[in-house]
Amino acid sequence: MSTFEKIQEIIVDQLDKETEEVQMETNFREELEADSLDLFQIINDIEDEFDIKIETEEGLNTVGDIVKYVNEQLA
């Protein structure tokens, strides 16, 4: 399972969305209507899943932004 697929699964579970709705270019606030609490929970779940620390939400506006960030942390 790729980084994207794991993150996609976390987002789908947290926001109760369909898998097709969560793509690399999907914006959290505009398209998924995620609020700050949703994002906090998603980031916590991603940190637990990948055993990394995400220091800031800044610049993490799309699913792709988070996937790229996680891949950089794992590199």
C-alpha positions in Angstrom: 0.0 0.0 0.0 1.4 3.4 -1.0 1.8 6.4 1.2 -1.1 8.0 -0.8 -3.4 5.0 -0.3 -2.7 4.9 3.5 -3.4 8.7 3.8 -6.4 8.4 1.6 -7.8 5.7 3.8 -7.3 7.8 7.0 -9.0 10.8 5.4 -11.9 8.7 4.1 -12.5 7.2 7.5 -12.1 10.5 9.4 -14.3 12.6 7.1 -16.8 9.9 6.1 -16.1 10.5 2.4 -16.0 8.2 -0.6 -12.5 7.0 -1.8 -13.1 8.7 -5.2 -13.5 12.0 -3.5 -10.0 12.0 -2.0 -7.4 12.4 -4.7 -3.9 14.0 -4.7 -5.2 17.4 -5.8 -8.2 17.4 -3.4 -8.3 20.5 -1.1 -9.2 19.7 2.5 -11.2 22.9 3.3 -12.7 23.7 0.0 -13.6 20.2 -1.4 -13.7 18.0 1.7 -15.1 20.7 3.9 -12.7 19.7 6.7 -12.5 22.0 9.7 -9.5 22.6 12.0 -10.6 19.7 14.3 -10.9 17.3 11.3 -7.4 18.3 10.1 -5.9 17.9 13.6 -7.4 14.4 13.9 -6.2 13.5 10.3 -2.7 14.7 11.1 -2.6 12.8 14.4 -3.7 9.6 12.6 -1.0 10.1 9.9 1.6 10.7 12.6 0.7 7.5 14.3 0.5 5.5 11.1 3.9 6.6 9.8 5.6 7.2 13.2 6.6 10.8 12.2 5.9 14.3 13.6 4.1 16.8 11.5 5.2 20.2 12.9 2.7 22.5 11.1 -0.4 22.4 9.0 1.0 25.4 7.1 1.2 24.7 3.3 -0.6 21.4 3.7 -3.8 22.4 1.8 -4.2 19.4 -0.4 -3.9 15.6 0.0 -0.9 15.7 -2.3 0.8 18.3 0.0 0.5 15.9 2.9 1.7 12.9 0.9 4.7 14.8 -0.3 5.5 16.0 3.3 5.2 12.4 4.7 7.4 11.0 1.9 10.1 13.7 2.7 10.0 12.8 6.4 10.4 9.1 5.6 13.3 9.6 3.1 
